[in-house]
Amino acid sequence: MFKKTRIIGISRLLLIVFTTLILGSCTSIPEGAIPVTGFEKEKYLGKWYEIARMDFKFERNLNNTTAEYAVREDGLISVLNKGYNYLTDEWQEAIGKAKFVKGEDVGQLKVSFFGPFYGGYNIIGLTEDYQYALVAGGNLDLLWILGRETNIPEDVKEAFIEIAEEIGYHTDDLIWVEHMK
């Protein structure tokens, strides 16, 4: 009986360690990336247009992509992502929630669209007027350039590209999103 209890205890411990490593790594930030400080949540809320992104399966074949952020009753941030799949000729949306990782004055959040599983959402570039943002995922495969409009001034674009490249992103792989009004 003691041996069986010990094996179950070790199994539980390994499961906890494994889960912590997996979930913790999903809310990380790429090495060299620094989230903005002095972040003001209220200024960030609202609708953002995706100007560019690294391709990944949940947004593949989408254009007209947007993200909308609002404060929920429980204090978390609601996330509504929308995009138009030009192959299936259908709108798609994903609803999620986000939490601050280090406090509301630091642009480092974790976002979930699938139950208890979170991914990193790190605001690593932000114009002073909160009109354009550079967002890193938890690794070098995820990067977004967002704007309150569907286009971006060349100087802001160049500054964001420089930040991303210094961290190690391959910015030639960015998809520049098409928006039709």
N, CA, C and O of each residue as an XYZ file, in Angstrom:
724
protein
N       0.828     -1.195      0.000
C       0.000      0.000      0.000
C       0.871      1.256      0.000
O       0.586      2.215     -0.716
N       1.937      1.243      0.810
C       2.830      2.395      0.884
C       3.453      2.679     -0.478
O       3.558      3.836     -0.885
N       3.868      1.625     -1.185
C       4.506      1.783     -2.485
C       3.526      2.402     -3.493
O       3.899      3.292     -4.257
N       2.266      1.922     -3.492
C       1.254      2.445     -4.404
C       0.967      3.919     -4.105
O       0.854      4.723     -5.029
N       0.847      4.281     -2.820
C       0.612      5.676     -2.427
C       1.778      6.560     -2.855
O       1.578      7.680     -3.326
N       2.987      6.052     -2.690
C       4.183      6.818     -3.068
C       4.213      7.058     -4.580
O       4.550      8.154     -5.027
N       3.863      6.036     -5.367
C       3.839      6.175     -6.823
C       2.786      7.191     -7.243
O       3.034      8.016     -8.123
N       1.614      7.138     -6.621
C       0.560      8.101     -6.932
C       1.024      9.507     -6.571
O       0.797     10.449     -7.331
N       1.672      9.656     -5.419
C       2.181     10.962     -4.998
C       3.222     11.509     -5.957
O       3.194     12.692     -6.296
N       4.131     10.668     -6.393
C       5.161     11.089     -7.353
C       4.512     11.443     -8.689
O       4.898     12.422     -9.328
N       3.536     10.655     -9.108
C       2.831     10.939    -10.358
C       2.138     12.297    -10.297
O       2.187     13.070    -11.254
N       1.494     12.583     -9.168
C       0.824     13.884     -9.005
C       1.828     15.022     -9.033
O       1.587     16.058     -9.652
N       2.944     14.830     -8.367
C       3.987     15.852     -8.349
C       4.519     16.118     -9.753
O       4.704     17.270    -10.146
N       4.763     15.051    -10.503
C       5.246     15.207    -11.880
C       4.210     15.916    -12.744
O       4.564     16.754    -13.572
N       2.934     15.588    -12.559
C       1.872     16.243    -13.304
C       1.825     17.732    -12.982
O       1.669     18.556    -13.883
N       1.957     18.083    -11.710
C       1.962     19.500    -11.312
C       3.156     20.218    -11.922
O       3.002     21.318    -12.452
N       4.336     19.626    -11.861
C       5.540     20.244    -12.430
C       5.375     20.402    -13.934
O       5.669     21.468    -14.476
N       4.909     19.358    -14.621
C       4.714     19.403    -16.063
C       3.701     20.484    -16.450
O       3.943     21.269    -17.367
N       2.579     20.518    -15.753
C       1.549     21.523    -16.030
C       2.079     22.926    -15.797
O       1.823     23.825    -16.598
N       2.811     23.126    -14.718
C       3.385     24.442    -14.432
C       4.353     24.858    -15.532
O       4.335     26.008    -15.970
N       5.190     23.943    -15.977
C       6.139     24.269    -17.040
C       5.432     24.603    -18.341
O       5.781     25.574    -19.012
N       4.445     23.806    -18.697
C       3.718     24.028    -19.941
C       2.943     25.335    -19.884
O       3.072     26.166    -20.782
N       2.145     25.528    -18.846
C       1.332     26.744    -18.752
C       2.199     27.961    -18.528
O       1.917     29.027    -19.075
N       3.237     27.830    -17.746
C       4.130     28.961    -17.505
C       4.857     29.390    -18.760
O       5.036     30.587    -18.984
N       5.283     28.442    -19.589
C       6.005     28.794    -20.799
C       5.088     29.463    -21.811
O       5.554     30.231    -22.652
N       3.794     29.184    -21.743
C       2.851     29.780    -22.683
C       2.576     31.242    -22.362
O       2.054     31.965    -23.211
N       2.906     31.685    -21.185
C       2.663     33.077    -20.822
C       3.974     33.849    -20.764
O       4.046     34.918    -20.159
N       4.990     33.314    -21.384
C       6.304     33.935    -21.317
C       6.449     35.052    -22.336
O       5.509     35.411    -23.045
N       7.643     35.578    -22.380
C       7.977     36.656    -23.293
C       9.314     36.290    -23.927
O      10.191     35.763    -23.241
N       9.491     36.555    -25.218
C      10.761     36.199    -25.853
C      11.951     36.890    -25.176
O      11.843     38.016    -24.692
N      13.062     36.200    -25.156
C      14.282     36.754    -24.577
C      14.632     38.065    -25.287
O      14.632     38.135    -26.516
N      14.923     39.076    -24.516
C      15.271     40.383    -25.070
C      14.086     41.312    -25.263
O      14.269     42.512    -25.468
N      12.862     40.772    -25.199
C      11.662     41.608    -25.334
C      11.325     42.209    -23.974
O      11.415     41.536    -22.947
N      10.944     43.462    -23.978
C      10.613     44.154    -22.735
C       9.218     44.759    -22.867
O       8.979     45.581    -23.751
N       8.299     44.358    -21.994
C       6.954     44.944    -22.072
C       6.991     46.419    -21.666
O       7.810     46.837    -20.847
N       6.088     47.188    -22.258
C       6.033     48.613    -21.927
C       5.638     48.787    -20.462
O       4.862     48.004    -19.914
N       6.181     49.817    -19.850
C       5.813     50.166    -18.482
C       5.090     51.507    -18.520
O       5.137     52.220    -19.523
N       4.431     51.837    -17.435
C       3.600     53.032    -17.435
C       2.356     52.827    -18.290
O       1.742     53.783    -18.763
N       2.002     51.565    -18.476
C       0.873     51.184    -19.316
C      -0.431     51.680    -18.695
O      -0.614     51.615    -17.480
N      -1.339     52.178    -19.544
C      -2.652     52.647    -19.089
C      -3.737     51.822    -19.784
O      -4.048     52.030    -20.957
N      -4.289     50.902    -19.040
C      -5.278     49.956    -19.561
C      -6.426     50.663    -20.282
O      -6.806     50.270    -21.385
N      -6.970     51.694    -19.666
C      -8.149     52.366    -20.246
C      -7.864     52.931    -21.639
O      -8.751     52.952    -22.493
N      -6.645     53.382    -21.867
C      -6.280     53.919    -23.184
C      -6.130     52.822    -24.230
O      -6.270     53.076    -25.427
N      -5.845     51.599    -23.780
C      -5.615     50.486    -24.704
C      -6.920     49.808    -25.122
O      -6.985     49.194    -26.187
N      -7.945     49.915    -24.302
C      -9.219     49.259    -24.590
C      -9.808     49.765    -25.901
O      -9.458     50.846    -26.377
N     -10.702     48.974    -26.475
C     -11.367     49.364    -27.709
C     -10.926     48.506    -28.880
O     -10.368     47.423    -28.709
N     -11.189     49.016    -30.066
C     -10.947     48.254    -31.288
C      -9.571     48.560    -31.879
O      -9.147     49.713    -31.957
N      -8.887     47.489    -32.291
C      -7.588     47.567    -32.962
C      -7.673     46.787    -34.269
O      -8.293     45.725    -34.330
N      -7.049     47.319    -35.306
C      -6.933     46.616    -36.574
C      -5.574     45.929    -36.623
O      -4.560     46.506    -36.231
N      -5.566     44.712    -37.101
C      -4.315     43.998    -37.274
C      -3.685     44.493    -38.578
O      -4.245     44.312    -39.659
N      -2.534     45.109    -38.460
C      -1.839     45.634    -39.633
C      -0.900     44.577    -40.203
O      -0.810     44.410    -41.420
N      -0.208     43.870    -39.328
C       0.698     42.799    -39.762
C       0.759     41.736    -38.675
O       0.476     42.002    -37.507
N       1.135     40.528    -39.082
C       1.272     39.422    -38.131
C       2.196     38.367    -38.708
O       2.433     38.305    -39.914
N       2.708     37.543    -37.814
C       3.360     36.311    -38.230
C       2.237     35.308    -38.479
O       1.254     35.271    -37.739
N       2.384     34.515    -39.502
C       1.345     33.544    -39.833
C       1.297     32.435    -38.785
O       2.332     31.916    -38.367
N       0.109     32.085    -38.374
C      -0.070     30.924    -37.513
C      -1.471     30.361    -37.734
O      -2.348     31.043    -38.265
N      -1.670     29.122    -37.325
C      -2.850     28.373    -37.756
C      -4.188     29.010    -37.402
O      -5.149     28.842    -38.153
N      -4.290     29.728    -36.296
C      -5.591     30.264    -35.904
C      -6.003     31.493    -36.714
O      -7.160     31.911    -36.664
N      -5.061     32.070    -37.457
C      -5.405     33.218    -38.295
C      -5.099     32.978    -39.769
O      -5.179     33.899    -40.583
N      -4.757     31.768    -40.101
C      -4.415     31.452    -41.485
C      -5.591     31.760    -42.400
O      -6.735     31.423    -42.094
N      -5.302     32.400    -43.516
C      -6.272     32.761    -44.560
C      -7.280     33.822    -44.113
O      -8.355     33.938    -44.700
N      -6.941     34.596    -43.079
C      -7.839     35.658    -42.635
C      -7.311     37.021    -43.072
O      -6.107     37.277    -43.050
N      -8.229     37.878    -43.464
C      -7.932     39.293    -43.638
C      -9.010     40.068    -42.880
O      -9.870     39.462    -42.242
N      -8.972     41.384    -42.941
C      -9.930     42.213    -42.199
C      -9.937     41.858    -40.714
O     -10.988     41.909    -40.075
N      -8.796     41.503    -40.164
C      -8.730     41.048    -38.783
C      -8.688     42.216    -37.804
O      -8.003     43.217    -38.013
N      -9.448     42.042    -36.731
C      -9.520     43.050    -35.678
C      -9.497     42.366    -34.316
O      -9.745     41.167    -34.186
N      -9.191     43.171    -33.317
C      -9.267     42.723    -31.927
C      -9.945     43.828    -31.132
O      -9.633     45.007    -31.297
N     -10.870     43.441    -30.272
C     -11.546     44.410    -29.408
C     -11.360     43.985    -27.963
O     -11.548     42.823    -27.604
N     -10.983     44.965    -27.141
C     -10.710     44.723    -25.730
C     -11.640     45.575    -24.872
O     -11.859     46.751    -25.163
N     -12.187     44.974    -23.808
C     -13.062     45.676    -22.876
C     -12.879     45.062    -21.489
O     -12.438     43.920    -21.361
N     -13.219     45.824    -20.463
C     -13.134     45.299    -19.098
C     -14.402     44.512    -18.795
O     -15.516     44.986    -19.018
N     -14.211     43.312    -18.288
C     -15.329     42.467    -17.885
C     -15.750     42.814    -16.450
O     -15.039     43.524    -15.738
N     -16.910     42.304    -16.044
C     -17.398     42.535    -14.680
C     -16.442     41.996    -13.624
O     -16.346     42.555    -12.531
N     -15.733     40.915    -13.940
C     -14.803     40.327    -12.971
C     -13.429     40.987    -12.977
O     -12.519     40.535    -12.282
N     -13.277     42.053    -13.757
C     -12.015     42.787    -13.794
C     -11.039     42.310    -14.850
O     -10.061     42.999    -15.140
N     -11.284     41.140    -15.436
C     -10.430     40.664    -16.519
C     -10.740     41.446    -17.795
O     -11.704     42.211    -17.845
N      -9.932     41.253    -18.801
C     -10.140     41.925    -20.082
C     -10.798     40.937    -21.043
O     -10.305     39.824    -21.226
N     -11.909     41.342    -21.653
C     -12.514     40.495    -22.678
C     -11.778     40.751    -23.994
O     -11.351     41.869    -24.282
N     -11.645     39.698    -24.771
C     -10.946     39.763    -26.048
C     -11.878     39.192    -27.108
O     -12.363     38.068    -26.980
N     -12.122     39.970    -28.150
C     -12.920     39.509    -29.277
C     -12.094     39.706    -30.538
O     -11.876     40.833    -30.983
N     -11.635     38.592    -31.111
C     -10.870     38.631    -32.356
C     -11.791     38.233    -33.494
O     -12.537     37.260    -33.388
N     -11.737     38.992    -34.592
C     -12.548     38.698    -35.772
C     -11.674     38.745    -37.011
O     -10.682     39.470    -37.070
N     -12.065     37.961    -37.989
C     -11.381     37.988    -39.272
C     -12.237     37.337    -40.335
O     -13.121     36.530    -40.048
N     -11.951     37.711    -41.572
C     -12.698     37.174    -42.702
C     -11.837     36.147    -43.420
O     -10.754     36.468    -43.911
N     -12.324     34.902    -43.480
C     -11.604     33.847    -44.181
C     -11.944     33.959    -45.662
O     -13.064     33.665    -46.080
N     -10.965     34.388    -46.443
C     -11.206     34.632    -47.862
C     -11.291     33.330    -48.669
O     -11.709     33.365    -49.826
N     -10.913     32.201    -48.099
C     -11.063     30.924    -48.811
C     -12.453     30.340    -48.625
O     -13.047     29.836    -49.578
N     -12.982     30.404    -47.394
C     -14.312     29.853    -47.130
C     -15.411     30.902    -47.272
O     -16.599     30.584    -47.216
N     -14.995     32.166    -47.459
C     -15.953     33.260    -47.627
C     -16.841     33.421    -46.395
O     -18.046     33.644    -46.509
N     -16.215     33.301    -45.194
C     -16.958     33.393    -43.934
C     -16.192     34.224    -42.913
O     -14.962     34.262    -42.913
N     -16.943     34.884    -42.052
C     -16.349     35.577    -40.916
C     -16.088     34.560    -39.820
O     -16.870     33.632    -39.618
N     -14.982     34.745    -39.115
C     -14.657     33.890    -37.977
C     -14.385     34.788    -36.784
O     -13.917     35.917    -36.937
N     -14.678     34.284    -35.604
C     -14.360     35.044    -34.400
C     -13.927     34.110    -33.286
O     -14.293     32.936    -33.240
N     -13.141     34.673    -32.399
C     -12.688     33.942    -31.216
C     -12.865     34.863    -30.019
O     -12.486     36.033    -30.060
N     -13.443     34.326    -28.956
C     -13.697     35.093    -27.740
C     -12.784     34.560    -26.644
O     -12.702     33.353    -26.418
N     -12.103     35.472    -25.972
C     -11.189     35.064    -24.924
C     -11.171     36.039    -23.779
O     -11.999     36.946    -23.690
N     -10.208     35.834    -22.903
C     -10.029     36.710    -21.746
C      -8.537     36.901    -21.525
O      -7.723     36.052    -21.888
N      -8.200     38.027    -20.925
C      -6.795     38.330    -20.658
C      -6.638     38.799    -19.223
O      -7.538     39.407    -18.643
N      -5.459     38.498    -18.658
C      -5.104     38.908    -17.299
C      -3.728     39.556    -17.341
O      -2.875     39.177    -18.143
N      -3.524     40.521    -16.481
C      -2.201     41.118    -16.359
C      -1.287     40.158    -15.608
O      -1.717     39.493    -14.666
N      -0.030     40.088    -16.025
C       0.936     39.192    -15.403
C       1.667     39.891    -14.258
O       1.873     39.295    -13.201
N       2.063     41.158    -14.463
C       2.897     41.855    -13.482
C       2.252     43.115    -12.920
O       2.943     43.919    -12.295
N       0.983     43.310    -13.114
C       0.305     44.518    -12.658
C      -0.197     45.302    -13.853
O       0.339     45.180    -14.955
N      -1.223     46.104    -13.635
C      -1.876     46.799    -14.736
C      -1.051     47.916    -15.352
O      -1.445     48.463    -16.382
N       0.074     48.270    -14.759
C       0.912     49.319    -15.346
C       2.039     48.748    -16.211
O       2.912     49.486    -16.669
N       2.014     47.431    -16.431
C       3.000     46.768    -17.283
C       2.239     46.050    -18.398
O       1.304     45.295    -18.130
N       2.638     46.285    -19.639
C       1.949     45.711    -20.795
C       2.270     44.249    -21.036
O       2.556     43.851    -22.166
N       2.225     43.458    -20.001
C       2.455     42.018    -20.121
C       1.214     41.302    -19.603
O       0.899     41.350    -18.414
N       0.521     40.638    -20.521
C      -0.694     39.932    -20.182
C      -0.585     38.478    -20.625
O       0.317     38.096    -21.371
N      -1.513     37.697    -20.152
C      -1.684     36.346    -20.661
C      -3.126     36.255    -21.130
O      -4.036     36.763    -20.476
N      -3.324     35.610    -22.259
C      -4.647     35.546    -22.865
C      -5.040     34.095    -23.084
O      -4.202     33.249    -23.397
N      -6.334     33.818    -22.915
C      -6.844     32.467    -23.084
C      -8.070     32.464    -23.982
O      -8.996     33.256    -23.804
N      -8.054     31.568    -24.936
C      -9.229     31.304    -25.767
C      -9.733     29.889    -25.528
O     -10.801     29.514    -26.012
N      -8.954     29.096    -24.769
C      -9.249     27.677    -24.558
C      -9.132     27.328    -23.088
O      -8.115     26.785    -22.657
N     -10.152     27.630    -22.322
C     -10.185     27.218    -20.920
C      -8.997     27.687    -20.112
O      -8.704     28.882    -20.076
N      -8.307     26.764    -19.463
C      -7.238     27.166    -18.549
C      -5.894     27.421    -19.246
O      -4.906     27.706    -18.570
N      -5.837     27.328    -20.566
C      -4.575     27.465    -21.288
C      -4.364     28.911    -21.723
O      -5.202     29.491    -22.413
N      -3.243     29.483    -21.314
C      -2.935     30.876    -21.603
C      -1.708     30.994    -22.486
O      -0.818     30.144    -22.463
N      -1.681     32.056    -23.257
C      -0.525     32.384    -24.072
C      -0.076     33.801    -23.762
O      -0.866     34.624    -23.299
N       1.169     34.077    -24.013
C       1.719     35.395    -23.757
C       1.182     36.449    -24.719
O       1.050     36.196    -25.917
N       0.879     37.610    -24.198
C       0.458     38.781    -24.970
C       1.246     39.942    -24.382
O       0.870     40.507    -23.355
N       2.342     40.290    -25.045
C       3.303     41.241    -24.507
C       3.385     42.477    -25.393
O       3.830     42.404    -26.538
N       2.960     43.592    -24.862
C       3.010     44.845    -25.615
C       4.424     45.393    -25.462
O       4.801     45.889    -24.401
N       5.202     45.294    -26.546
C       6.615     45.662    -26.488
C       6.908     46.961    -27.226
O       8.041     47.444    -27.213
N       5.906     47.518    -27.860
C       6.029     48.810    -28.522
C       4.661     49.464    -28.514
O       3.652     48.813    -28.785
N       4.628     50.754    -28.203
C       3.352     51.452    -28.113
C       3.603     52.935    -28.332
O       4.441     53.539    -27.663
N       2.873     53.513    -29.272
C       3.030     54.950    -29.464
C       2.398     55.683    -28.291
O       1.476     55.179    -27.650
N       2.895     56.854    -28.026
C       2.455     57.631    -26.864
C       0.953     57.890    -26.868
O       0.325     57.962    -25.812
N       0.384     58.030    -28.063
C      -1.051     58.314    -28.181
C      -1.919     57.053    -28.235
O      -3.127     57.141    -28.456
N      -1.311     55.890    -28.037
C      -2.027     54.609    -28.041
C      -2.750     54.355    -29.368
O      -3.854     53.811    -29.396
N      -2.104     54.759    -30.460
C      -2.681     54.531    -31.782
C      -2.078     53.321    -32.487
O      -2.700     52.752    -33.384
N      -0.856     52.920    -32.084
C      -0.173     51.789    -32.709
C       0.541     50.984    -31.636
O       1.109     51.540    -30.696
N       0.503     49.654    -31.794
C       1.121     48.777    -30.808
C       1.869     47.640    -31.507
O       1.465     47.164    -32.568
N       2.960     47.226    -30.885
C       3.721     46.057    -31.307
C       3.555     45.023    -30.203
O       3.893     45.281    -29.047
N       3.033     43.853    -30.561
C       2.701     42.827    -29.572
C       3.449     41.539    -29.892
O       3.369     41.012    -31.002
N       4.176     41.046    -28.898
C       4.900     39.779    -29.028
C       4.129     38.693    -28.307
O       3.555     38.925    -27.243
N       4.120     37.519    -28.886
C       3.579     36.355    -28.203
C       4.627     35.827    -27.242
O       5.546     36.550    -26.859
N       4.493     34.593    -26.859
C       5.428     33.993    -25.921
C       6.721     33.512    -26.548
O       7.645     33.113    -25.840
N       6.796     33.545    -27.884
C       8.004     33.104    -28.572
C       8.162     33.883    -29.880
O       7.350     34.755    -30.192
N       9.192     33.568    -30.626
C       9.496     34.305    -31.850
C       8.633     33.903    -33.043
O       8.877     34.361    -34.159
N       7.638     33.063    -32.827
C       6.703     32.699    -33.890
C       5.460     33.577    -33.905
O       4.664     33.505    -34.841
N       5.287     34.405    -32.878
C       4.061     35.200    -32.748
C       4.396     36.674    -32.582
O       5.089     37.066    -31.643
N       3.897     37.478    -33.500
C       4.133     38.920    -33.473
C       2.989     39.605    -34.213
O       2.536     39.124    -35.252
N       2.530     40.722    -33.677
C       1.475     41.496    -34.312
C       1.826     42.973    -34.287
O       2.420     43.473    -33.332
N       1.447     43.657    -35.349
C       1.454     45.118    -35.369
C      -0.006     45.521    -35.466
O      -0.712     45.126    -36.393
N      -0.451     46.314    -34.495
C      -1.855     46.732    -34.417
C      -1.969     48.235    -34.547
O      -1.045     48.974    -34.207
N      -3.115     48.681    -35.043
C      -3.365     50.117    -35.146
C      -4.834     50.428    -34.964
O      -5.698     49.572    -35.158
N      -5.100     51.649    -34.594
C      -6.499     52.099    -34.480
C      -7.092     52.339    -35.859
O      -8.309     52.452    -36.010
N      -6.225     52.416    -36.865
C      -6.616     52.534    -38.267
C      -6.003     51.358    -39.017
O      -5.215     50.602    -38.449
N      -6.358     51.203    -40.281
C      -5.886     50.051    -41.050
C      -4.518     50.267    -41.697
O      -3.984     49.353    -42.326
N      -3.955     51.439    -41.552
C      -2.618     51.687    -42.100
C      -1.726     52.238    -40.997
O      -2.196     52.558    -39.905
N      -0.437     52.344    -41.293
C       0.527     52.751    -40.275
C       1.521     53.729    -40.901
O       1.972     53.512    -42.025
N       1.860     54.782    -40.199
C       2.883     55.698    -40.716
C       4.222     54.973    -40.878
O       4.566     54.113    -40.067
N       4.949     55.310    -41.890
C       6.212     54.631    -42.205
C       7.213     54.692    -41.058
O       7.919     53.715    -40.807
N       7.287     55.832    -40.350
C       8.257     55.927    -39.253
C       7.910     55.002    -38.089
O       8.809     54.450    -37.455
N       6.634     54.827    -37.802
C       6.209     53.910    -36.735
C       6.478     52.476    -37.175
O       6.976     51.665    -36.395
N       6.151     52.168    -38.415
C       6.403     50.833    -38.959
C       7.887     50.488    -38.851
O       8.235     49.403    -38.386
N       8.752     51.386    -39.271
C      10.196     51.146    -39.225
C      10.692     50.962    -37.790
O      11.537     50.106    -37.530
N      10.173     51.757    -36.866
C      10.583     51.639    -35.454
C      10.166     50.286    -34.887
O      10.947     49.644    -34.185
N       8.944     49.845    -35.183
C       8.468     48.550    -34.700
C       9.260     47.401    -35.320
O       9.594     46.435    -34.634
N       9.558     47.503    -36.606
C      10.346     46.467    -37.288
C      11.730     46.377    -36.654
O      12.252     45.279    -36.459
N      12.320     47.508    -36.335
C      13.647     47.519    -35.714
C      13.613     46.848    -34.338
O      14.494     46.053    -34.012
N      12.604     47.165    -33.540
C      12.464     46.531    -32.220
C      12.351     45.014    -32.380
O      13.031     44.257    -31.687
N      11.498     44.583    -33.288
C      11.265     43.148    -33.492
C      12.540     42.438    -33.959
O      12.853     41.347    -33.482
N      13.264     43.045    -34.877
C      14.481     42.426    -35.393
C      15.565     42.342    -34.320
O      16.317     41.368    -34.279
N      15.655     43.348    -33.454
C      16.641     43.311    -32.367
C      16.375     42.146    -31.419
O      17.308     41.591    -30.839
N      15.122     41.780    -31.261
C      14.752     40.656    -30.390
C      15.049     39.320    -31.076
O      15.311     38.317    -30.412
N      15.004     39.319    -32.398
C      15.268     38.083    -33.130
C      14.177     37.655    -34.085
O      14.284     36.592    -34.695
N      13.130     38.449    -34.234
C      12.058     38.120    -35.176
C      12.561     38.237    -36.613
O      13.377     39.102    -36.931
N      12.060     37.356    -37.469
C      12.330     37.419    -38.905
C      11.189     38.214    -39.530
O      10.183     37.640    -39.948
N      11.341     39.513    -39.592
C      10.239     40.383    -40.000
C       9.889     40.250    -41.480
O       8.831     40.711    -41.907
N      10.767     39.622    -42.268
C      10.415     39.360    -43.670
C       9.251     38.376    -43.759
O       8.592     38.284    -44.794
N       8.998     37.640    -42.672
C       7.904     36.669    -42.639
C       6.559     37.288    -42.254
O       5.544     36.591    -42.240
N       6.539     38.577    -41.944
C       5.277     39.216    -41.572
C       4.298     39.196    -42.739
O       4.681     39.389    -43.893
N       3.039     38.962    -42.421
C       1.947     39.064    -43.382
C       1.311     40.428    -43.162
O       0.890     40.749    -42.051
N       1.242     41.228    -44.213
C       0.625     42.549    -44.125
C      -0.850     42.371    -44.476
O      -1.200     42.042    -45.609
N      -1.694     42.592    -43.494
C      -3.114     42.253    -43.565
C      -3.869     43.214    -44.476
O      -3.681     44.429    -44.432
N      -4.719     42.634    -45.292
C      -5.571     43.413    -46.182
C      -6.872     43.738    -45.459
O      -7.490     42.870    -44.842
N      -7.278     45.010    -45.547
C      -8.550     45.449    -44.959
C      -9.371     46.101    -46.059
O      -8.902     47.001    -46.755
N     -10.603     45.633    -46.203
C     -11.518     46.220    -47.157
C     -12.656     46.853    -46.388
O     -13.246     46.219    -45.513
N     -12.959     48.058    -46.696
C     -14.015     48.768    -45.946
C     -15.361     48.547    -46.551
O     -16.357     49.068    -46.049
